[in-house]
C-alpha cells in the first residue's frame, strides 16, 4: 500500500477539453467561419475562403491534439496550444481584413451593439448558443462576433498556458517525471530491503526463542506422558493382581 500511495506518475491525467471554455468557443469559431465562408466568400474566386476555414480548424484541432499530447509531454502540449493561438490570430486578422476591405464597421466600445455582443460572447460558449444566428447575421455582424470570440479564446488560452508553464517549471517534462518515477521506485525498493535486513536479526531471535520454548514444552509433554504411562501400567498391574486374588478365593 505504501508503494502505491507514494508512487511517482509518469503520465498525467487526460484533460477533458470539451469542458474547457476556450475549446467550446473554438468549436463555435470554426463553425461560424465555415458558415461565414459559405454565405459571403465565393467558393472558387477567393482563396481567403480556404485560409479562413483552415485557420479556424487548425485552432480547434491543435487544442485537441495539444491537450491529448499533454498526457505524456507538457512541452509538446505547450507547443501545440501555441500553434492553436497562432492560427487564431491569423483567423482574427482575416476577419479584420474583410471588414476593412469591404468598408464595413467595427463594433466599438460605447455602442449598444458592442456591449450586447461582448456580454453574449463572454457568457455563451456552446455552438448551440450561436448556430441559430449563422443564417441571420450580416457579414458585418459575423465578422465582429468572430473577432470578439477570437479575443476571448486568446485570453483564456493565455491563462491556461501560464498555468501549464508553472506546472512545467515545478514538475518538469516527461523525462524528469520518468527519472523521478524510476528513482522513487528504486528508493522504495532500497528502503524496503533495509527494513527487511533490519528486521531479520529480530525475527531470527524470535525464532530461536520460540524453538527453545517449544523444546521446553516438548520435554514437559514427554515427562507428563511417561508419568501417565507409568500410572496406567501400575493400575493395570494392580487390577490384574486383584483379579487373580479374587479368583483364588473362589476356589
C-alpha positions as CSV (number, residue, x, y, z in Angstrom):
1,X,0.0,0.0,0.0
2,X,2.8,2.4,0.8
3,X,4.4,1.8,-2.5
4,X,1.2,2.6,-4.3
5,X,0.4,5.8,-2.4
6,X,4.0,7.2,-2.8
7,X,4.4,6.2,-6.5
8,X,5.5,8.8,-8.9
9,X,3.3,9.1,-12.0
10,X,4.9,9.4,-15.5
11,X,1.7,10.1,-17.4
12,X,-0.6,13.0,-16.5
13,X,-4.4,12.9,-16.3
14,X,-6.2,13.4,-19.6
15,X,-7.8,16.8,-19.8
16,X,-11.5,16.9,-20.7
17,X,-11.2,19.5,-23.4
18,X,-14.9,19.6,-24.1
19,X,-15.4,21.1,-20.6
20,X,-12.9,23.9,-21.3
21,X,-14.5,27.2,-22.3
22,X,-11.8,28.1,-24.8
23,X,-12.3,24.8,-26.6
24,X,-16.0,25.3,-26.7
25,X,-15.6,28.7,-28.1
26,X,-13.0,27.4,-30.7
27,X,-15.7,24.9,-31.9
28,X,-18.1,27.9,-32.3
29,X,-15.5,29.9,-34.2
30,X,-14.8,27.1,-36.6
31,X,-18.5,26.5,-37.4
32,X,-19.0,30.3,-37.6
33,X,-16.1,30.6,-40.0
34,X,-17.5,27.8,-42.2
35,X,-20.9,29.3,-42.3
36,X,-19.5,32.8,-43.0
37,X,-17.4,31.5,-45.9
38,X,-20.4,29.6,-47.3
39,X,-22.5,32.8,-47.3
40,X,-20.1,35.6,-48.1
41,X,-16.9,34.2,-49.8
42,X,-17.0,32.8,-53.3
43,X,-16.2,29.1,-53.5
44,X,-13.6,29.5,-56.3
45,X,-12.8,33.1,-56.8
46,X,-11.3,34.0,-53.3
47,X,-8.5,32.0,-51.7
48,X,-9.4,33.6,-48.4
49,X,-12.2,31.0,-48.0
50,X,-9.8,28.1,-47.6
51,X,-7.4,30.1,-45.4
52,X,-10.2,31.2,-43.0
53,X,-11.6,27.7,-42.7
54,X,-8.2,26.1,-42.3
55,X,-7.1,28.7,-39.7
56,X,-10.3,28.1,-37.7
57,X,-9.8,24.3,-38.0
58,X,-6.2,24.5,-37.0
59,X,-7.1,26.4,-33.9
60,X,-9.6,23.8,-32.7
61,X,-7.7,20.7,-33.8
62,X,-4.4,21.8,-32.2
63,X,-6.2,22.4,-28.9
64,X,-7.4,18.8,-29.0
65,X,-4.1,17.4,-30.1
66,X,-2.2,19.6,-27.6
67,X,-4.4,18.5,-24.7
68,X,-4.2,14.9,-25.7
69,X,-0.4,15.0,-26.0
70,X,-0.3,16.6,-22.6
71,X,-0.8,13.2,-21.0
72,X,2.9,12.4,-21.9
73,X,4.5,15.7,-22.8
74,X,3.9,19.1,-21.3
75,X,6.4,20.5,-23.7
76,X,4.5,19.3,-26.8
77,X,1.2,20.5,-25.2
78,X,2.6,24.0,-24.8
79,X,3.9,24.0,-28.4
80,X,0.6,22.8,-29.9
81,X,-1.5,25.1,-27.9
82,X,0.6,28.0,-29.0
83,X,0.2,26.8,-32.6
84,X,-3.6,27.0,-32.0
85,X,-3.1,30.6,-30.7
86,X,-1.1,31.5,-33.9
87,X,-3.9,30.1,-36.1
88,X,-6.4,32.0,-34.1
89,X,-4.6,35.3,-34.6
90,X,-4.4,34.5,-38.3
91,X,-8.1,34.0,-38.3
92,X,-8.8,37.2,-36.5
93,X,-6.6,39.1,-38.9
94,X,-8.6,37.6,-41.8
95,X,-11.9,38.8,-40.3
96,X,-10.5,42.2,-39.6
97,X,-9.2,42.4,-43.2
98,X,-12.6,41.5,-44.5
99,X,-14.2,44.4,-42.6
100,X,-11.5,46.8,-43.8
101,X,-11.6,45.7,-47.5
102,X,-15.4,45.9,-47.6
103,X,-15.6,49.2,-45.8
104,X,-17.7,47.7,-43.0
105,X,-17.8,48.9,-39.4
106,X,-16.1,47.6,-36.3
107,X,-18.3,47.5,-33.3
108,X,-16.6,49.8,-30.8
109,X,-16.9,50.4,-27.1
110,X,-19.7,52.7,-26.1
111,X,-22.1,51.4,-28.7
112,X,-25.1,49.3,-27.5
113,X,-24.4,46.7,-30.1
114,X,-20.9,46.4,-28.8
115,X,-22.0,45.9,-25.2
116,X,-24.6,43.3,-26.3
117,X,-22.0,41.4,-28.4
118,X,-19.4,41.5,-25.6
119,X,-21.8,40.2,-23.0
120,X,-23.1,37.5,-25.3
121,X,-19.6,36.2,-26.2
122,X,-18.5,36.3,-22.6
123,X,-21.3,34.2,-21.2
124,X,-22.1,31.9,-24.1
125,X,-19.7,29.1,-25.0
126,X,-21.6,26.4,-26.8
127,X,-22.2,26.1,-30.5
128,X,-26.0,25.7,-29.8
129,X,-25.9,29.3,-28.5
130,X,-24.7,30.7,-31.8
131,X,-25.7,28.4,-34.5
132,X,-29.3,29.8,-34.9
133,X,-27.8,33.2,-35.8
134,X,-25.5,32.0,-38.5
135,X,-28.1,32.3,-41.2
136,X,-29.4,35.7,-39.8
137,X,-26.4,37.8,-39.1
138,X,-25.0,40.1,-41.8
139,X,-21.4,39.7,-42.8
140,X,-20.5,42.7,-40.6
141,X,-22.1,41.1,-37.6
142,X,-20.5,37.7,-38.2
143,X,-17.1,39.3,-38.5
144,X,-17.4,41.3,-35.3
145,X,-18.7,38.4,-33.3
146,X,-15.9,36.2,-34.7
147,X,-13.2,38.8,-33.8
148,X,-14.6,39.1,-30.3
149,X,-14.7,35.3,-29.8
150,X,-11.1,35.2,-31.0
151,X,-10.1,37.8,-28.3
152,X,-11.9,35.7,-25.6
153,X,-10.3,32.4,-26.8
154,X,-6.8,34.0,-26.9
155,X,-7.1,35.4,-23.3
156,X,-8.4,32.1,-22.0
157,X,-5.7,30.2,-23.7
158,X,-3.0,32.5,-22.3
159,X,-4.3,31.9,-18.8
160,X,-4.2,28.2,-19.4
161,X,-0.7,28.3,-20.9
162,X,0.6,30.2,-17.9
163,X,-0.8,27.5,-15.7
164,X,1.0,24.9,-17.8
165,X,4.1,26.9,-17.8
166,X,4.1,26.9,-14.0
167,X,3.5,23.2,-13.9
168,X,6.4,22.6,-16.3
169,X,8.7,24.7,-14.1
170,X,7.7,22.9,-10.9
171,X,7.2,19.3,-12.3
172,X,9.4,19.3,-15.5
173,X,8.6,17.3,-18.6
174,X,8.2,13.6,-19.2
175,X,12.0,12.9,-18.9
176,X,12.0,14.5,-15.5
177,X,8.9,12.6,-14.4
178,X,10.3,9.3,-15.7
179,X,13.5,9.9,-13.8
180,X,11.6,10.8,-10.6
181,X,9.4,7.7,-11.0
182,X,12.3,5.4,-11.6
183,X,14.4,6.9,-8.9
184,X,11.4,6.9,-6.5
185,X,10.8,3.2,-7.2
186,X,14.4,2.3,-6.6
187,X,14.4,4.3,-3.4
188,X,11.3,2.4,-2.2
189,X,13.0,-0.9,-3.0
190,X,16.2,0.1,-1.2
191,X,14.2,1.2,1.8
192,X,12.2,-2.0,1.8
193,X,15.4,-4.0,1.6
194,X,17.0,-2.1,4.5
195,X,13.8,-2.6,6.5
196,X,13.8,-6.3,5.9
197,X,17.5,-6.6,6.7
198,X,17.0,-4.7,9.9
199,X,14.1,-7.0,10.9
200,X,15.9,-10.2,10.1
201,X,18.0,-10.4,13.3
202,X,14.9,-9.7,15.5
203,X,13.0,-12.4,13.6
204,X,15.9,-14.8,14.0
205,X,16.0,-14.2,17.7
206,X,12.2,-14.6,18.0
207,X,12.5,-17.9,16.1
208,X,15.3,-19.1,18.5
209,X,13.1,-18.2,21.5
210,X,10.1,-20.0,20.0
211,X,12.2,-23.1,19.3
212,X,13.6,-23.1,22.9
213,X,10.1,-22.6,24.3
214,X,8.9,-25.5,22.1
215,X,11.7,-27.7,23.3
216,X,10.6,-26.9,26.9
217,X,7.0,-27.8,26.2
218,X,8.2,-31.0,24.4
219,X,10.2,-32.1,27.4
220,X,7.3,-31.3,29.7
221,X,5.0,-33.3,27.5
222,X,7.3,-36.2,27.4
223,X,7.6,-36.1,31.2
224,X,3.8,-36.0,31.6
225,X,3.4,-38.8,29.1
226,X,5.9,-41.0,30.9
227,X,4.2,-40.3,34.2
228,X,0.8,-41.1,32.8
229,X,2.0,-44.3,31.2
230,X,3.6,-45.4,34.5
231,X,0.4,-44.7,36.3
232,X,-1.5,-46.6,33.7
233,X,0.7,-49.7,33.8
234,X,0.7,-49.6,37.6
235,X,-3.1,-49.5,37.7
236,X,-3.3,-52.2,35.1
237,X,-0.9,-54.4,37.1
238,X,-2.9,-53.8,40.3
239,X,-6.2,-54.7,38.5
240,X,-4.6,-57.9,37.2
241,X,-3.3,-58.8,40.7
242,X,-6.7,-58.2,42.3
243,X,-8.4,-60.3,39.8
244,X,-6.0,-63.2,40.5
245,X,-6.6,-62.9,44.2
246,X,-10.3,-62.9,43.8
247,X,-10.1,-66.0,41.6
248,X,-8.0,-67.9,44.2
249,X,-10.6,-67.1,46.9
250,X,-13.4,-68.5,44.9
251,X,-11.5,-71.7,44.6
